[in-house]
């Protein structure tokens, strides 16, 4: 009976949204959000409301992010928002480009971000507008 009660409390605790969630990932990602649903079994986590994904090379701010994991490593993250805010940095932290997109996909192993319906401004003030853009980030994250 105690095991059943503890299991029920654990499920309620995991399924309830926290006021603020901050998860430091071993693979170099930091995800912050106001609400989250973590599914350890399926490896699909959903973050909502003021979601921020940060790495050494970029920052995404979105209304909703769905993270896909394999063997406890983030493989892909899909960001949706009105709009999704994107910033890319170089190794010294200098902002290379910034802008808005309707949605963004981050592919961890390829170390790239795909932006959809985007407008970006680079460090020289030049603007790029497109329906879909693949942006390969400077270096591969090696800390798995």
BELGI-V679375 format. One line per field, one symbol per residue. ss: DSSP state (H for helix, E for strand, C for the rest). phi: phi as a letter, one per 20 degrees, with the letter a starting at -180 (. if undefined). burial: b if it has 9 or more other ideal C-beta (glycine too) atoms within 8 Angstrom, else e. A space follows every 10 residues. Layout:
ss=???
phi=???
burial=???
This chain:
ss=CHHHHHHHHH HHHHHCCCCC EEEECCCCCE EEECEEEEEC CCCEEEEEEE EEEECCCEEE EEEEEEEEEE CCEEEEEEEE EEEEEEEEEC CCCCEEEEEE EEEEEEECCC CEEEEEEEEE EECCCCEEEE EEEEEECCCC CCCC
phi=.fffffffff ffffeffefb ccdeefenec dcaecbcddf femcdddcml ecdccfdbcc dbfbcdddcc lmdfdbcddc acdeeccdde fenffebbrc bfbbdddffe lccdddldcc cefenfdcca ebceceegcf fdef
burial=eeeeeeeeee eeeeeeeeee beeebebebb bbbbbbeeee eebbbbbbee bbbbbebbbb bbbbbbbbbe eebbbbbbbb beebbbbbbe eeeeeebbbe bbbbbbbbee bbbbbbebbb bbeeeeebee eebebebeee beee
